[in-house]
Amino acid sequence: MESLFVDILLTGLAIFVGSLVLVTAGFGIAIGSSPIMLLTVDPQSTVIVINTVSLLVFVLMIYQNKGNINYRDMAVPVVFGLIGVPVGIYILANSNPATLRVSIALLIIFLGISLAFNLSVSAMKHKYTLWGAAFLVSVMITSTGIGGPIMAVAVLARDWNRDTIRGSLPFYYIFIETAAVIGYVVTDLFDSERLILVGISVFPALLGFFLASILVNRIKQNYYRNLILGIVIGAGITILVKEIFL
């Protein structure tokens, strides 16, 4: 019971932080949430809870930015993303927990550093590369909860503004993660503890959404972004060190 209580507290904090990151940037709920959750929650539960709770935030963000969504350019990536969902579910269901935890930690560190240095690739401007990224991100999100920064780089290369990104990426994610959650149910990956964690995560997710919606146009984005990235990279290193040495 004490262990579940700690899991609930850390999950609530994690989802709140992840929701702040997601609503501010248009992606990154797992980058903000998973470093905290993985300190006590197993990798499978972390992925399943984050992907399930994020659906609520995606709906709110799509409504908030509905006039800025680039539906035409996101239609084909959604299709490629849906194709990647079964692959991601297979990886999640059959991966060794320790291996998955290390993989997530390495992804957090790599993507955090990539974002910190604003790494982008000119090839991302091509529509075929965007379609490939959509498939890869779908596999990664479904299996590890992480992958959004790759899509973010792809759309940033197309010179979309902030509101377009904050609407278009959730539009893509909601299809992928809805399919992923259905897959989790079909493959019996939900249990009572995971359902409890999902239920208690709704309030912190909403709190993060409304707070970030108020602050997003009032704070210096570079400062806030760098602060979040510092926390994310540090947390990723902590998880990796804990898994290797403890």
N, C-alpha and C positions, 0 to 999 in steps of 0.2 A: 504493500500500500504506500509506504514511504517513497519507494522508487517511482511509482506511478505519479505521486504528487510532484516530485522533482521534474519528471518528464513533462507534466502539465504546465508547470511554471516556466520551464525553459522553452517549451513549444510556443506558449503564448507570447513570450518575449521575442522569440525568433520570428514568428509570423508578423508581429508588429514591425520589426526592423525590416523584414523582407518586403512588406507592403509599402513601407516608406520608400524603399529603393525602387520598387516596381512602378509606383505611381509617379515618382519624380522622373525616372528615366524611360519608362515604357517597357522595361524588361528587368530581370535580375532578382526576382523574389527568392529564388533558390540560392543565389550568391549571398544574399543578405541573411537568409534563414538557416540554411543547412550547416554553416560552421557552428552555430549555437546549438541546434538540435542534435548534431552528431556527437556532442559531448556526452550525451546520455541515451539518446534514442538510436536504435539500430538503423542501418542505411536504408533497408527496404521501407520501413515505416516513415522515415524522413522524406523519401521521394514521394510516397503515396499521399501522405498528409499535405505536403506542399502543393502538389499538383491538383489535389482535390479542392483545397481551400482557395487556391488562386483563381478558380473559375468565377467565384463571386466578385472578386476585384476586377477581373477582366470584363465582366458584364457592366460594371459601373464605369469603367474607363471607356468602353466602347460607346456607352450612352453619352458620357461627358464629352467625347471627341468625335461624335458621329458625323459631324460636318467636315471633318478633316481626314477621314479614312480614305486611303487609295485602294478602293475595291478592285479596280481593274488589274493593277499590278500584283495584288496579293492573291488573286483567284487561283492561278496555277501553282504558286508555292503552297497553298493550302492542300491541293490535291497531292503534291509530292510529299508533304508532311504527313498526310493520312496514310500514305503507303509505308512510311517509316515507323508508324506506331507499333505494328505487330513485332517488328524486329526489336524495338526497345523493350517491349513487354517480355519477350523471350530472354533478353539479356538480364533484365531485372530478376526474373523468376529463377534463373539458373546460375547467377553469379555467386561466388564466394563472398560472404559479408565483409571479411577483412580486405579482400581485393577491391571490392566496390568502395569501401571507405577510403582506401588509399587513392583510388582513381578519382573520387570526388574531390579529395583534398588537393590533388595535383591539378585538377581542372580549375578549382577555385583560384589557386595561386597563379597558374598560367594565364587565365582569363582576366584576373584582377590586374596583373602586371601589363597585359596587353591593353587593357582599357586605360590604365594609368599613363601609358605612353602614346595613347591615341593611335595605335597601330591600325592601318587600313591597307587594303590591297586594291590596286587599280582594276584588277580582273573582276572584282566584286561588282563593277558597274555593268557587267554583261548579264542579261536576263537568265542565261543558262546557268551561270554561276549562282545566281540567286535561287534558282530552282534546286540546284544541288545542295546549297546551304540549307534550304528548307527541309530536305530529306534528312540530312545529317543532324540538324538541330532537333528534329522530331525524335530520332533515335536516341539522342543524348538526353533530351528532356524527359522522355518516357522512362528511360533506364536509370538516369542519375539525377534528374530534376534540373540539370544545368545545361546551358547551351544557348541561352538568349543572346549573349554578347556577339555570337557569330552572325545571327540575323541582324543585330544592331549595326555591326560593321557593314553588312551588305546594304542596308537601307541608307546608312549615312553616306556611303559612296554614291548614292543616287541623289544626294543633296536634298533630302526631305527635311522639312522644318520640324521643330520639336513636337508640335501638336499632331502633325501627321504621323510621326513615329509613335507617339503615345496613344494613338488610336489604331493605327494599322497593325502594329505588332500584337497588341491584345486580340485584334480580330483574327490574326493567324493562330495565336496560341489557343484561343477558346475552342477552335475545331480540334486541334491536336490533343489538348489535354482532356477534352470531353471524351474523345475516342479512347484516350489512355485510361481514364477512370472507368469507363465501361469495360475495358480489357482487364483492369484490376479486379472488377467484380466477377467477370466471367471466369477468370482463372483463380478465384478464391483467395486473392491476396489481401482482402480486408478481414480484420478480426475485431473483436470488441474493443480492445485497447486503441486500435487505430481509429475506429469510429468515435471514441471518446475524444481523442486528440483533435480530430477534425471538428467536432462539435464545439470544443472550447476555443478553437482558433478563429471562429467567426467574428467574435467581438474585437480582438486585437487586429484582425485584418481590416475590419470596417474603420476602426480608430486610425490605423495607419493611412487608409485611403483618404479620409476626410482631413486629417492633419496635413498630409502631403499636398492635397489639393489646394489648401489654403496657403501653404508655404512655397509651392513650386514657382510662383511668379514673384516672390518677395525676397528670396535669398540669393546670394551669389552662388550660382551653380557650380563653378569651379571649386570653390572652397568646400561646399557640401559634398560634391562628388569625390574629391580627394580624401575627405574625412572617411567617407563610407568605404572607399577602396582600401585605405589603410587598415581599417578594422577587418575587412574581408580577407586581405592577404595575411594579416597577422593571425586571424582565426584559422585559415587554411593551413598555415605552418604549424599551429598548435595541434590541430587534428592529426597531421602527418607525423609529427614528433611523438604524440601519444600512441599512435598505432604501431610505430616502429619500435619504440623503446619501452613501452609499458605492457 
